[in-house]
């Protein structure tokens, strides 16, 4: 005996979902900043006991070599969907990364001798700072796309 079939309701005829740019703290931004924070904190924690200048040098390599390569890969993946989109400003990003490294070095200097494991405290602070403040400050790192500047 064949199973009875039901008619499907008609599909909506509206224009479809409206896509908005991610706002500060949007779910699209939280995951990448969480991963970045965990990587940066992990690198700092794995180098526990080394001089602060070595911490800074390794973090600089991570931030100024590995991150742009990942950004290039992401840019090539999104090239399939052309359109004027805001892009990250290299100058603003470099200033933010430099400030983050300076903050970590300063915290390491202050915590040295004050706590048992200052490098682990700095690593946790880096992870928390990047994860919490990254999505909130992301919009400050963006500049209009070149096509938007002409209009």
Secondary structure as GFF3:
##gff-version 3
##sequence-region A 1 151
A	DSSP	alpha_helix	27	46	.	.	.	ID=ss1
A	DSSP	alpha_helix	52	61	.	.	.	ID=ss2
A	DSSP	pi_helix	62	66	.	.	.	ID=ss3
A	DSSP	alpha_helix	67	77	.	.	.	ID=ss4
A	DSSP	three_ten_helix	78	80	.	.	.	ID=ss5
A	DSSP	beta_strand	87	88	.	.	.	ID=ss6
A	DSSP	alpha_helix	90	111	.	.	.	ID=ss7
A	DSSP	alpha_helix	118	137	.	.	.	ID=ss8
A	DSSP	three_ten_helix	138	141	.	.	.	ID=ss9
A	DSSP	beta_strand	142	143	.	.	.	ID=ss10
A	DSSP	alpha_helix	146	150	.	.	.	ID=ss11
###
